[in-house]
Amino acid sequence: MVLNYIFVAFFLIAFVVGIIKFVVMGDVEVFPAMMNSTFDSSKTAFEISLGLTGVLSLWLGIMKIGEKGGVVNFIARLLSPVFTKLFPDIPKGHPVTGSIFMNIAANMLGLDNAATPLGLKAMEQMQELNEEEIKRTVKDPEMAEQCRQTATNPMIMFLVLNTSGLTIIPVSILVYRAQMGAAQPTDVFIPILLATFFATLAGTIITCMYQRINIFNRVLLLTLGGMCAAVAGIIWGFSQMDKDTMDLVSTSAANILLLTIIVSFILAGMRKKINVYDAFIEGAKEGFQTAVRIIPYLVAILVGIGIFRASGAMDVLIDGIKWCVVACGMDSDFVGALPTALMKPLSGSGARGMMVDAMTTYGADSFVGRLSCIFQGSTDTTFYILAVYFGSVGIRNTRHAVTCGLLADLAGIVSAIAICYLFFG
């Protein structure tokens, strides 16, 4: 329902802004630009889905090997004490726990291509749990279909963990800074790590409050405390490295870990004496089917975002925020980087473009340039993730997923601004 309102708002606001620009300002290019954006966005949505097909097939194939080889069940049992508290509706030791962990681990390492198929696999498994619950408790066919299209609590918690975007190694951002001529491209590493951690922490706590999960449980408190200690250790370790060493270690660690996972899954399959090749093919077929299913959802959300941008509504929003900030007597230096922050929940590529534009306009080592990089790394593309993950299992009623995801984004934005002023202000 929330996505319905957002989708409609994109078009209505864009149309109103376009009319004003055409009638009042005499901008005859605005409506052609808006229409062109619909075609371009539709094409982009299809290309994204097409590009995901191979990656989805690869990783769902690997996951199927791990599932049949017992690795996913092993991870599920290992994480069961924590996940039974954070995901109380998932049965203890269920394989979905392993899929969720693999997805989160891939996100933390900045391995987006690996994280998406792993996340889609987790969503499919959670929908299977939902289907089992519906068969046990719902007798009316119409009510059963509504429940089938409604996000469950575990789905929402999982989506928020994704949208808050905890990333330990933001390799791509560091590469962009180097390309844009930053004197020290890695100087935003620690600020990004801090901002993304606070966004994830806030998203987890907010979702726990919505779902009435006891965050003061001993297991959760120890887990969150351990995460804080781990983040502090990583920050300290990377702060001792120079740029070249940091780039080498971060890139090597991510790729070595990824290949280790693949080899471990294959070896586990061989140990279980399963046909590894057949298992891979079985999972790869699921990847192709999933890529086809998400096309309509991607087209809808990306076309809405594209027309909103092309109308100039985003520029109006930024100018309005700047006026309010100045009127309140506050420093407005951060406003120039806000397009990246506001675009990030809507489009990852759009936010990346905004980040590059900010570094080009203001300089890679300017306050705005650095802040735009921190914004880019602090959270993930909320609406893209909602469209892809929920779309893959036919979820239409998102319940509090959008609210929790956007509040996590807000926490990331506020943290990024405060941290940037602390480090570079």
Contacts in CASP RR format, 6 or more apart in sequence:
PFRMAT RR
TARGET T0000
AUTHOR 0000-0000-0000
METHOD contacts of the structure
MODEL  1
MVLNYIFVAFFLIAFVVGIIKFVVMGDVEVFPAMMNSTFDSSKTAFEISL
GLTGVLSLWLGIMKIGEKGGVVNFIARLLSPVFTKLFPDIPKGHPVTGSI
FMNIAANMLGLDNAATPLGLKAMEQMQELNEEEIKRTVKDPEMAEQCRQT
ATNPMIMFLVLNTSGLTIIPVSILVYRAQMGAAQPTDVFIPILLATFFAT
LAGTIITCMYQRINIFNRVLLLTLGGMCAAVAGIIWGFSQMDKDTMDLVS
TSAANILLLTIIVSFILAGMRKKINVYDAFIEGAKEGFQTAVRIIPYLVA
ILVGIGIFRASGAMDVLIDGIKWCVVACGMDSDFVGALPTALMKPLSGSG
ARGMMVDAMTTYGADSFVGRLSCIFQGSTDTTFYILAVYFGSVGIRNTRH
AVTCGLLADLAGIVSAIAICYLFFG
1 396 0 8 1.000
1 397 0 8 1.000
1 398 0 8 1.000
2 398 0 8 1.000
2 401 0 8 1.000
2 402 0 8 1.000
2 403 0 8 1.000
3 301 0 8 1.000
3 383 0 8 1.000
3 386 0 8 1.000
3 387 0 8 1.000
3 396 0 8 1.000
3 398 0 8 1.000
3 402 0 8 1.000
6 383 0 8 1.000
6 402 0 8 1.000
7 300 0 8 1.000
7 301 0 8 1.000
7 304 0 8 1.000
10 304 0 8 1.000
10 305 0 8 1.000
10 306 0 8 1.000
10 307 0 8 1.000
10 308 0 8 1.000
11 304 0 8 1.000
11 307 0 8 1.000
13 308 0 8 1.000
13 311 0 8 1.000
13 313 0 8 1.000
14 34 0 8 1.000
14 304 0 8 1.000
14 307 0 8 1.000
14 308 0 8 1.000
14 310 0 8 1.000
14 311 0 8 1.000
14 312 0 8 1.000
14 313 0 8 1.000
15 311 0 8 1.000
17 311 0 8 1.000
17 312 0 8 1.000
17 313 0 8 1.000
17 316 0 8 1.000
18 27 0 8 1.000
18 30 0 8 1.000
18 31 0 8 1.000
18 34 0 8 1.000
18 311 0 8 1.000
18 312 0 8 1.000
21 27 0 8 1.000
21 30 0 8 1.000
21 311 0 8 1.000
21 312 0 8 1.000
22 28 0 8 1.000
22 30 0 8 1.000
22 31 0 8 1.000
30 310 0 8 1.000
30 311 0 8 1.000
30 312 0 8 1.000
33 310 0 8 1.000
33 311 0 8 1.000
34 307 0 8 1.000
34 310 0 8 1.000
34 311 0 8 1.000
36 310 0 8 1.000
37 303 0 8 1.000
37 306 0 8 1.000
37 307 0 8 1.000
37 309 0 8 1.000
37 310 0 8 1.000
38 303 0 8 1.000
38 306 0 8 1.000
38 307 0 8 1.000
40 306 0 8 1.000
41 299 0 8 1.000
41 302 0 8 1.000
41 303 0 8 1.000
41 304 0 8 1.000
41 305 0 8 1.000
41 306 0 8 1.000
41 307 0 8 1.000
42 299 0 8 1.000
42 302 0 8 1.000
42 303 0 8 1.000
44 302 0 8 1.000
44 349 0 8 1.000
45 295 0 8 1.000
45 298 0 8 1.000
45 299 0 8 1.000
45 301 0 8 1.000
45 302 0 8 1.000
45 303 0 8 1.000
46 295 0 8 1.000
46 298 0 8 1.000
46 299 0 8 1.000
48 298 0 8 1.000
48 302 0 8 1.000
49 291 0 8 1.000
49 292 0 8 1.000
49 294 0 8 1.000
49 295 0 8 1.000
49 298 0 8 1.000
50 291 0 8 1.000
51 291 0 8 1.000
52 116 0 8 1.000
52 117 0 8 1.000
52 291 0 8 1.000
52 294 0 8 1.000
53 287 0 8 1.000
53 288 0 8 1.000
53 291 0 8 1.000
54 287 0 8 1.000
54 288 0 8 1.000
54 291 0 8 1.000
55 113 0 8 1.000
55 114 0 8 1.000
55 116 0 8 1.000
55 117 0 8 1.000
56 116 0 8 1.000
56 117 0 8 1.000
56 120 0 8 1.000
56 287 0 8 1.000
56 288 0 8 1.000
56 290 0 8 1.000
56 291 0 8 1.000
57 283 0 8 1.000
57 284 0 8 1.000
57 285 0 8 1.000
57 287 0 8 1.000
57 288 0 8 1.000
57 291 0 8 1.000
58 117 0 8 1.000
58 284 0 8 1.000
59 113 0 8 1.000
59 114 0 8 1.000
59 117 0 8 1.000
59 118 0 8 1.000
59 121 0 8 1.000
60 117 0 8 1.000
60 120 0 8 1.000
60 121 0 8 1.000
60 283 0 8 1.000
60 284 0 8 1.000
60 286 0 8 1.000
60 287 0 8 1.000
60 290 0 8 1.000
61 279 0 8 1.000
61 280 0 8 1.000
61 281 0 8 1.000
61 282 0 8 1.000
61 283 0 8 1.000
61 284 0 8 1.000
61 286 0 8 1.000
61 287 0 8 1.000
62 261 0 8 1.000
62 262 0 8 1.000
62 265 0 8 1.000
62 280 0 8 1.000
63 72 0 8 1.000
63 99 0 8 1.000
63 102 0 8 1.000
63 117 0 8 1.000
63 118 0 8 1.000
63 121 0 8 1.000
63 265 0 8 1.000
63 283 0 8 1.000
64 279 0 8 1.000
64 280 0 8 1.000
64 282 0 8 1.000
64 283 0 8 1.000
64 284 0 8 1.000
64 286 0 8 1.000
65 265 0 8 1.000
65 266 0 8 1.000
65 268 0 8 1.000
65 269 0 8 1.000
65 274 0 8 1.000
65 276 0 8 1.000
65 279 0 8 1.000
65 280 0 8 1.000
66 72 0 8 1.000
66 265 0 8 1.000
66 268 0 8 1.000
66 269 0 8 1.000
66 279 0 8 1.000
67 73 0 8 1.000
67 95 0 8 1.000
68 269 0 8 1.000
68 272 0 8 1.000
68 274 0 8 1.000
68 279 0 8 1.000
69 265 0 8 1.000
69 268 0 8 1.000
69 269 0 8 1.000
69 271 0 8 1.000
69 272 0 8 1.000
69 274 0 8 1.000
70 268 0 8 1.000
70 269 0 8 1.000
70 272 0 8 1.000
71 264 0 8 1.000
71 265 0 8 1.000
71 268 0 8 1.000
72 95 0 8 1.000
72 98 0 8 1.000
72 99 0 8 1.000
72 102 0 8 1.000
73 93 0 8 1.000
73 95 0 8 1.000
73 98 0 8 1.000
75 97 0 8 1.000
75 98 0 8 1.000
75 101 0 8 1.000
75 102 0 8 1.000
76 83 0 8 1.000
76 93 0 8 1.000
76 94 0 8 1.000
76 95 0 8 1.000
76 96 0 8 1.000
76 97 0 8 1.000
76 98 0 8 1.000
77 93 0 8 1.000
79 97 0 8 1.000
79 98 0 8 1.000
79 101 0 8 1.000
80 92 0 8 1.000
80 93 0 8 1.000
80 97 0 8 1.000
81 219 0 8 1.000
82 219 0 8 1.000
82 220 0 8 1.000
82 223 0 8 1.000
83 90 0 8 1.000
83 97 0 8 1.000
83 100 0 8 1.000
83 101 0 8 1.000
84 90 0 8 1.000
84 92 0 8 1.000
85 213 0 8 1.000
85 214 0 8 1.000
85 217 0 8 1.000
85 219 0 8 1.000
85 220 0 8 1.000
86 157 0 8 1.000
86 204 0 8 1.000
86 208 0 8 1.000
86 213 0 8 1.000
86 220 0 8 1.000
87 97 0 8 1.000
87 100 0 8 1.000
87 153 0 8 1.000
87 154 0 8 1.000
87 157 0 8 1.000
87 158 0 8 1.000
88 153 0 8 1.000
88 213 0 8 1.000
89 129 0 8 1.000
89 152 0 8 1.000
89 153 0 8 1.000
89 154 0 8 1.000
90 96 0 8 1.000
90 97 0 8 1.000
90 126 0 8 1.000
90 129 0 8 1.000
90 154 0 8 1.000
91 129 0 8 1.000
94 125 0 8 1.000
94 129 0 8 1.000
95 125 0 8 1.000
96 122 0 8 1.000
96 125 0 8 1.000
96 126 0 8 1.000
96 129 0 8 1.000
96 154 0 8 1.000
98 122 0 8 1.000
99 118 0 8 1.000
99 119 0 8 1.000
99 121 0 8 1.000
99 122 0 8 1.000
99 125 0 8 1.000
100 119 0 8 1.000
100 122 0 8 1.000
100 158 0 8 1.000
100 161 0 8 1.000
102 118 0 8 1.000
102 261 0 8 1.000
103 115 0 8 1.000
103 118 0 8 1.000
103 119 0 8 1.000
103 121 0 8 1.000
103 122 0 8 1.000
103 158 0 8 1.000
103 162 0 8 1.000
104 161 0 8 1.000
104 162 0 8 1.000
104 166 0 8 1.000
106 112 0 8 1.000
106 114 0 8 1.000
106 115 0 8 1.000
106 118 0 8 1.000
106 258 0 8 1.000
107 115 0 8 1.000
107 162 0 8 1.000
107 165 0 8 1.000
107 166 0 8 1.000
107 167 0 8 1.000
107 380 0 8 1.000
108 166 0 8 1.000
108 167 0 8 1.000
108 168 0 8 1.000
108 169 0 8 1.000
109 167 0 8 1.000
109 168 0 8 1.000
109 169 0 8 1.000
109 253 0 8 1.000
109 254 0 8 1.000
109 257 0 8 1.000
109 258 0 8 1.000
110 167 0 8 1.000
110 168 0 8 1.000
110 169 0 8 1.000
110 170 0 8 1.000
110 171 0 8 1.000
110 172 0 8 1.000
110 254 0 8 1.000
111 254 0 8 1.000
111 258 0 8 1.000
114 258 0 8 1.000
115 162 0 8 1.000
116 388 0 8 1.000
117 287 0 8 1.000
117 290 0 8 1.000
119 158 0 8 1.000
119 162 0 8 1.000
119 389 0 8 1.000
120 287 0 8 1.000
120 290 0 8 1.000
120 388 0 8 1.000
120 389 0 8 1.000
120 392 0 8 1.000
121 286 0 8 1.000
122 158 0 8 1.000
123 155 0 8 1.000
123 158 0 8 1.000
123 389 0 8 1.000
123 390 0 8 1.000
123 392 0 8 1.000
123 393 0 8 1.000
124 286 0 8 1.000
124 290 0 8 1.000
124 392 0 8 1.000
124 393 0 8 1.000
126 152 0 8 1.000
126 154 0 8 1.000
126 155 0 8 1.000
126 158 0 8 1.000
126 393 0 8 1.000
127 148 0 8 1.000
127 155 0 8 1.000
127 393 0 8 1.000
127 394 0 8 1.000
127 395 0 8 1.000
129 152 0 8 1.000
129 154 0 8 1.000
130 147 0 8 1.000
130 148 0 8 1.000
130 152 0 8 1.000
130 155 0 8 1.000
131 148 0 8 1.000
134 144 0 8 1.000
134 147 0 8 1.000
134 148 0 8 1.000
138 144 0 8 1.000
138 147 0 8 1.000
146 397 0 8 1.000
148 394 0 8 1.000
149 394 0 8 1.000
149 395 0 8 1.000
149 396 0 8 1.000
149 397 0 8 1.000
150 395 0 8 1.000
150 396 0 8 1.000
150 397 0 8 1.000
150 399 0 8 1.000
151 159 0 8 1.000
151 390 0 8 1.000
151 395 0 8 1.000
151 397 0 8 1.000
151 398 0 8 1.000
151 399 0 8 1.000
151 401 0 8 1.000
153 211 0 8 1.000
155 389 0 8 1.000
155 390 0 8 1.000
155 395 0 8 1.000
155 401 0 8 1.000
156 207 0 8 1.000
156 210 0 8 1.000
156 211 0 8 1.000
156 398 0 8 1.000
156 399 0 8 1.000
156 400 0 8 1.000
156 401 0 8 1.000
156 404 0 8 1.000
157 204 0 8 1.000
157 207 0 8 1.000
157 211 0 8 1.000
159 385 0 8 1.000
159 386 0 8 1.000
159 389 0 8 1.000
159 390 0 8 1.000
159 401 0 8 1.000
159 405 0 8 1.000
160 203 0 8 1.000
160 204 0 8 1.000
160 206 0 8 1.000
160 207 0 8 1.000
160 401 0 8 1.000
160 404 0 8 1.000
160 405 0 8 1.000
160 408 0 8 1.000
161 200 0 8 1.000
161 203 0 8 1.000
161 204 0 8 1.000
162 380 0 8 1.000
162 385 0 8 1.000
162 389 0 8 1.000
163 345 0 8 1.000
163 379 0 8 1.000
163 380 0 8 1.000
163 381 0 8 1.000
163 382 0 8 1.000
163 385 0 8 1.000
163 386 0 8 1.000
163 405 0 8 1.000
163 408 0 8 1.000
163 409 0 8 1.000
164 196 0 8 1.000
164 199 0 8 1.000
164 200 0 8 1.000
164 202 0 8 1.000
164 203 0 8 1.000
164 204 0 8 1.000
164 379 0 8 1.000
164 380 0 8 1.000
164 405 0 8 1.000
164 408 0 8 1.000
164 409 0 8 1.000
164 411 0 8 1.000
164 412 0 8 1.000
165 196 0 8 1.000
165 199 0 8 1.000
165 200 0 8 1.000
165 377 0 8 1.000
165 378 0 8 1.000
165 379 0 8 1.000
165 380 0 8 1.000
166 196 0 8 1.000
166 197 0 8 1.000
166 199 0 8 1.000
166 200 0 8 1.000
167 192 0 8 1.000
167 193 0 8 1.000
167 196 0 8 1.000
167 377 0 8 1.000
168 193 0 8 1.000
168 231 0 8 1.000
168 234 0 8 1.000
169 250 0 8 1.000
169 251 0 8 1.000
169 253 0 8 1.000
169 254 0 8 1.000
170 189 0 8 1.000
170 192 0 8 1.000
170 193 0 8 1.000
170 376 0 8 1.000
170 377 0 8 1.000
171 247 0 8 1.000
171 250 0 8 1.000
171 251 0 8 1.000
171 254 0 8 1.000
173 188 0 8 1.000
173 192 0 8 1.000
173 355 0 8 1.000
173 373 0 8 1.000
173 376 0 8 1.000
173 377 0 8 1.000
174 185 0 8 1.000
174 186 0 8 1.000
174 188 0 8 1.000
174 189 0 8 1.000
174 246 0 8 1.000
174 247 0 8 1.000
174 250 0 8 1.000
175 185 0 8 1.000
176 352 0 8 1.000
176 355 0 8 1.000
176 356 0 8 1.000
176 359 0 8 1.000
176 373 0 8 1.000
177 185 0 8 1.000
177 186 0 8 1.000
177 188 0 8 1.000
177 359 0 8 1.000
177 364 0 8 1.000
177 373 0 8 1.000
178 185 0 8 1.000
180 356 0 8 1.000
180 359 0 8 1.000
180 360 0 8 1.000
180 363 0 8 1.000
180 364 0 8 1.000
181 364 0 8 1.000
182 359 0 8 1.000
182 364 0 8 1.000
182 365 0 8 1.000
183 365 0 8 1.000
184 243 0 8 1.000
184 365 0 8 1.000
185 243 0 8 1.000
185 364 0 8 1.000
186 238 0 8 1.000
186 243 0 8 1.000
186 246 0 8 1.000
186 247 0 8 1.000
187 370 0 8 1.000
187 423 0 8 1.000
188 370 0 8 1.000
188 373 0 8 1.000
188 374 0 8 1.000
189 238 0 8 1.000
189 246 0 8 1.000
190 235 0 8 1.000
190 238 0 8 1.000
190 239 0 8 1.000
190 423 0 8 1.000
191 370 0 8 1.000
191 374 0 8 1.000
191 416 0 8 1.000
191 419 0 8 1.000
191 420 0 8 1.000
191 423 0 8 1.000
191 424 0 8 1.000
192 373 0 8 1.000
192 374 0 8 1.000
192 377 0 8 1.000
192 378 0 8 1.000
193 231 0 8 1.000
193 234 0 8 1.000
193 235 0 8 1.000
194 231 0 8 1.000
194 235 0 8 1.000
194 415 0 8 1.000
194 419 0 8 1.000
195 374 0 8 1.000
195 377 0 8 1.000
195 378 0 8 1.000
195 412 0 8 1.000
195 415 0 8 1.000
195 416 0 8 1.000
195 419 0 8 1.000
196 377 0 8 1.000
196 378 0 8 1.000
196 379 0 8 1.000
196 412 0 8 1.000
197 227 0 8 1.000
197 228 0 8 1.000
197 231 0 8 1.000
198 411 0 8 1.000
198 412 0 8 1.000
198 415 0 8 1.000
199 378 0 8 1.000
199 379 0 8 1.000
199 408 0 8 1.000
199 409 0 8 1.000
199 411 0 8 1.000
199 412 0 8 1.000
199 415 0 8 1.000
200 408 0 8 1.000
201 224 0 8 1.000
201 411 0 8 1.000
202 407 0 8 1.000
202 408 0 8 1.000
202 411 0 8 1.000
202 412 0 8 1.000
203 404 0 8 1.000
203 405 0 8 1.000
203 407 0 8 1.000
203 408 0 8 1.000
203 411 0 8 1.000
204 215 0 8 1.000
204 224 0 8 1.000
205 215 0 8 1.000
206 404 0 8 1.000
206 405 0 8 1.000
206 407 0 8 1.000
206 408 0 8 1.000
207 213 0 8 1.000
207 400 0 8 1.000
207 404 0 8 1.000
208 214 0 8 1.000
208 215 0 8 1.000
209 215 0 8 1.000
210 400 0 8 1.000
210 403 0 8 1.000
210 404 0 8 1.000
214 220 0 8 1.000
215 221 0 8 1.000
238 246 0 8 1.000
238 249 0 8 1.000
238 250 0 8 1.000
241 249 0 8 1.000
266 276 0 8 1.000
269 276 0 8 1.000
269 279 0 8 1.000
270 276 0 8 1.000
290 392 0 8 1.000
293 391 0 8 1.000
293 392 0 8 1.000
293 394 0 8 1.000
294 387 0 8 1.000
294 388 0 8 1.000
294 391 0 8 1.000
294 392 0 8 1.000
297 387 0 8 1.000
297 388 0 8 1.000
297 390 0 8 1.000
297 391 0 8 1.000
298 384 0 8 1.000
298 387 0 8 1.000
298 388 0 8 1.000
300 387 0 8 1.000
301 346 0 8 1.000
301 383 0 8 1.000
301 384 0 8 1.000
301 386 0 8 1.000
301 387 0 8 1.000
302 347 0 8 1.000
302 384 0 8 1.000
305 346 0 8 1.000
305 347 0 8 1.000
305 383 0 8 1.000
306 347 0 8 1.000
308 314 0 8 1.000
308 346 0 8 1.000
309 343 0 8 1.000
314 339 0 8 1.000
314 342 0 8 1.000
314 343 0 8 1.000
317 342 0 8 1.000
318 335 0 8 1.000
318 336 0 8 1.000
318 338 0 8 1.000
318 339 0 8 1.000
318 342 0 8 1.000
321 335 0 8 1.000
321 338 0 8 1.000
322 332 0 8 1.000
322 335 0 8 1.000
322 336 0 8 1.000
325 331 0 8 1.000
325 332 0 8 1.000
325 335 0 8 1.000
326 332 0 8 1.000
333 367 0 8 1.000
333 368 0 8 1.000
333 425 0 8 1.000
334 367 0 8 1.000
334 368 0 8 1.000
334 371 0 8 1.000
334 417 0 8 1.000
334 420 0 8 1.000
334 421 0 8 1.000
336 358 0 8 1.000
336 362 0 8 1.000
336 368 0 8 1.000
336 372 0 8 1.000
337 358 0 8 1.000
337 368 0 8 1.000
337 369 0 8 1.000
337 371 0 8 1.000
337 372 0 8 1.000
337 375 0 8 1.000
339 354 0 8 1.000
339 357 0 8 1.000
339 358 0 8 1.000
340 351 0 8 1.000
340 354 0 8 1.000
340 355 0 8 1.000
340 358 0 8 1.000
340 372 0 8 1.000
340 375 0 8 1.000
340 376 0 8 1.000
341 375 0 8 1.000
341 413 0 8 1.000
341 416 0 8 1.000
343 350 0 8 1.000
343 351 0 8 1.000
343 354 0 8 1.000
344 351 0 8 1.000
344 375 0 8 1.000
344 376 0 8 1.000
344 379 0 8 1.000
344 380 0 8 1.000
344 381 0 8 1.000
344 382 0 8 1.000
344 409 0 8 1.000
345 379 0 8 1.000
345 381 0 8 1.000
345 382 0 8 1.000
345 383 0 8 1.000
345 406 0 8 1.000
345 409 0 8 1.000
346 381 0 8 1.000
346 382 0 8 1.000
346 383 0 8 1.000
346 384 0 8 1.000
347 381 0 8 1.000
347 383 0 8 1.000
347 384 0 8 1.000
348 381 0 8 1.000
348 384 0 8 1.000
351 375 0 8 1.000
351 376 0 8 1.000
351 381 0 8 1.000
352 376 0 8 1.000
354 372 0 8 1.000
355 369 0 8 1.000
355 372 0 8 1.000
355 373 0 8 1.000
355 375 0 8 1.000
355 376 0 8 1.000
358 368 0 8 1.000
358 369 0 8 1.000
358 371 0 8 1.000
358 372 0 8 1.000
359 366 0 8 1.000
359 369 0 8 1.000
359 372 0 8 1.000
359 373 0 8 1.000
361 368 0 8 1.000
362 368 0 8 1.000
362 369 0 8 1.000
363 369 0 8 1.000
364 370 0 8 1.000
367 420 0 8 1.000
367 424 0 8 1.000
367 425 0 8 1.000
370 420 0 8 1.000
370 423 0 8 1.000
370 424 0 8 1.000
371 416 0 8 1.000
371 417 0 8 1.000
371 420 0 8 1.000
371 424 0 8 1.000
374 416 0 8 1.000
374 419 0 8 1.000
374 420 0 8 1.000
375 413 0 8 1.000
375 416 0 8 1.000
378 412 0 8 1.000
378 413 0 8 1.000
378 415 0 8 1.000
378 416 0 8 1.000
379 408 0 8 1.000
379 409 0 8 1.000
379 412 0 8 1.000
379 413 0 8 1.000
382 402 0 8 1.000
382 405 0 8 1.000
382 406 0 8 1.000
382 409 0 8 1.000
386 398 0 8 1.000
386 401 0 8 1.000
386 402 0 8 1.000
390 396 0 8 1.000
390 398 0 8 1.000
390 401 0 8 1.000
END
